[in-house]
């Protein structure tokens, strides 16, 4: 039986084929992981020459990290975690309930609601910035201003059209027979949602968790800190690399923690089809 690669070519065997695969894998590793490794090395190297690319430093030091701490980078990091944690929790909560209503319930206007959610994904952030700032300056009914507060940063990301659509389409694929069996056993609406539908949505939760975390993380505190460090002439390139490393690390850790559910979520459509 002949094995084929992703390109549809027959998989070569023998020592030269193994050498070729090793060279290709090493080249891909250097292309994708090389810049990240260089960033890590530069962040913990005492003197950094931005014109040189190296993966093997002469010695490592925490001097750049200490200087970054003096520039209040950790305060930005803490505020970023607060915004991302609160925003992502609300975003997942809104997505699962909205997806359940749109996927499992029939009501008039559901198609219109889906179109409106899709429309929010087509509007650029610059278009939404002005009405959003006006809304946060005078919150309806409460008449409270959230401008300049962490809550004002969390509220705008509490709902995201992409996450809602992912949960809606995934929940549509869950067999309704499971729901009907649970109802025959006396399960109520919330129990059906919590014990039958939601556990089957773990792959989709991994997808919206990673994309939601990245979306929120890239917008707020720490990226602003990097801009301020870059504009400061007294800050060396090493301190800027430390800030970039701290900005990159949470996204990598989030992906590693949720990668299994993320991959299952991406491949579930092909398996079901």
Buried (B, 14 or more C-beta within 10 A) or exposed (E): EEEEEEEEEEEEEEEEEEEEEEEEEEEEEEEEEBEEBBBBBBBBBEEBEEEEEEEEBEEEEEBBBEBBBEBEBBEBBEBBBBBBEBBBEBBBEBBBEBBBBBBBEEEEEBEEBBEEBEEEEEEEEEEEEEEBEEBBEEBEEEEEEBEEEBEBBBBBBBBBBBBBBBBBBBBEBBEEEEBEEBBEEEBEEEEBBEEBBBEBBBBBBBBBBBBBBBBBBEBBBBBEBBEBBBEEEEBBBBBBBBBBBBBBEBBEEBBEBBEEBBEBBEEBEEEEE
